[in-house]
Amino acid sequence: MQPTIALTVLTLAAAVNAGAAAPPGLERAERSPISTFLVAPTRVVWQSAGGVRNAGTLLEPRAGQALLKEPMPPCVLTATSNASAALLLDFGRELNGCLELITPMTPNQARLRHVRVRFGESVSEAMAELGGPRNAQNDHAVRDQVVALPWLGKKCVGPSGFRFVRLDNADLALPVELSCVRAALQIRDVPYVGSFTCSDARLNRIWQVGAYTVHLNMQEYLWDGIKRDRLVWLGDMHPEVSTLHAVFGFNEVVPRSLDLTRDATPVTEWMNGISSYSMWWVLIHEDLWLHHGSRPYLEAQQPYLTALLKRLASLIGPDGKERIDGMRFLDWPSSPNPQGVTAGLQALLVMTLESGARLLTTLGDTPSAQRCADAAARGRRVVPGVNGSKSGAALLALAGMRDAKETADTVLKAGGPRGLSTFYGFYVLQALAASGDAHTALEFIRTYWGAMLDLGATTFWEDFNLDWTPNAARIDEPVPPGKKDIHGDFGAYCYAGFRHSLCHGWASGPTAWLSQHVLGVKPVEPGCRRVRVAPQLGDLQWAEGAYPTPRGPIRVRHERRADGTVASTLEAPPGIQVESPSRP
C-alpha cells in the first residue's frame, strides 16, 4: 500500500471512529449494513467420470488463504478433448453471496487457468446449460460464467442466490487446481428476536424456513428474491414486512425500501407499474405505525400519502365500482381469472382507503380522511363475484365485505390447499383465521408449504403447485431417469423453468401467520402500546414464543386444557398493556 493511500484510509477510519466528517472526496461513502460469513461445502454431489482428483480436499476445513505450501493436495480438474472435468458442490442450504476460489502454487505461472462456474438453487439448475426448454438464465445475477483464476491467489465470483455450485475446467491446455472453495454468505447480522415453537415439529421448521427466506432478502434493500428478482417490489413486501415484524422487529431495511420506491415513483404513476402495489405501500405504512409508532416517520410520508390517497379515492365511482387503471394485478397465478382479480382489487382498494383514513386522521387531516372514508363506504356496497378465486375471496373476507365463515366454507376450503399461491396464500390463511378455522389453516401450511420442504427446500419458492409433485425428484439430488424435475419442468408466466426463484420473500407468510394467530399477538395501539393476545391453537396442544415490540419482546405460552380451553401465560415489557381472553 502506498503511503498516501494508507494515510487516507487511516484518516477515514479515525474520522468514522470519532464521529467526525469524512475526508474530502469521501463524504458520500456509506458503511454497508451487510456482513459476510464464510460457509464450507458439505458434500460433493457429483463429479465427472474422469479428470477429477482429490475432490474431498474441498470438504476439509481450510484457512481460506493461499499458501506457499499447502497441507494437503489440491483438487485437480484435468479436461481432455473427449471429456470435461467437473464436480458439483452442495453448501447445505440456500445462500446469498459469492464464491471464493483459492488456488495453490502451480507450474506455468504466466498461464492463467479458466474455470466455468455455474450457481444453482437446485442440483439440476447448477447442471443446466443456458437457455433451452428449461430456461436457465443470467437475469439479475450472473449465475453461469467462465472466470480466470489467479496464480497463488483468490478469485471471488458472484453474487447470486445459490445452494449448489458446479465447477468445470474450461481450458483443455491446463489443469485447474483448487486448494479451497467456499461460499461468502452476505446477510444482515441481526438477531432473531421473535420465536415460535409448538407441538408440531413440521410447523416449527416451516416458521424457521420462512424467517430465513426473508433474512436472505434483507440486503441493502428488501428484495423479493436473491437469484432473480433482486428488486424492491412493493406488493411483495407486505408479507415480507409482516414476517420481519414477527421475527426481527424494527429494521431500517423496511423504511429504506419504502422510501426508495416512493422517491422513484411520481404520485401520478403506480409503484412498480402496478396499481395494487401503490395500495400495499399505504397498508405497509399502517402496519409500521402500529408496530413501531414513529410519528416523525409517518409525518414525513404525509405529502405523498395524501396525494396518493386522493388519487385512489377518485377510482371508486358514484356506483361504488372500482375503476382502477394500469396493470390490474394480484399475483401471477390469479391472472387467468379476471373476475377474481376484479373482486380482489375492489376489496384491496376499500381496505387501502380505510387504512388511509385512519392514518390521515392520526396526522390531523380530517377533510382528506373523510374523502377516503366516503369513497370506501361507496366501494363497500359492491361485492363482485370471485369466480372461484381464493385470492379474491380472501381479500373480500378480510375487508369485511363477505362473511368470513361462508367464504371459507364455499371458496377457501374447496379442493383443500390447491389453488393457493406462495404470495396470496398468506391472505387465504388470514381469511381462514378470520373465520375462526385455524385448524384448516394449519393443515394448508403443513400440506402446501411443507411439501416444498419434502422436496429439499431450505427456503420458500416464488410459486408452488401441488399438482407438480407427483413423480417429482428432490431439488438436492440429480433427477433420476423417469422422474420430473420440480425446478426445470414447471413454473409459468415470468418464472418458467430454471428462471423460477427458489428463495422468494413473498412466500414467507406462514411465519408471520403462526406468530400472529397461533401465538395470537396483534398490536392495537401505535408502537405496541396496547397489544391483544388471542391464540388460535387449532389442533395443537401447545405453542410458545416471543413477539418483538419497541420495548422488548412479549413472551407467551399457550396450553390446551383437558376441557379444550386454552390457558395462557404472558410476559410483557413495562409500558405495554396486554389484553388476553385466555389468561387464567
Helices and strands as residue ranges (DSSP letters): H 3-18, E 35-39, E 43-47, E 52-53, G 55-59, E 75-77, E 86-102, E 113-120, H 123-126, E 144-149, E 154-169, E 176-178, E 180-187, E 195-198, H 201-217, H 234-247, H 253-264, G 271-273, H 275-292, H 295-300, H 302-313, G 332-334, H 338-362, H 366-380, H 390-398, H 404-407, I 408-412, H 425-434, H 438-444, I 445-449, H 450-454, G 466-468, E 472-473, E 484-485, G 493-495, G 497-499, G 505-508, H 509-513, I 514-518, E 521-523, G 526-528, E 530-533, E 542-547, E 554-560, E 566-571, E 577-579
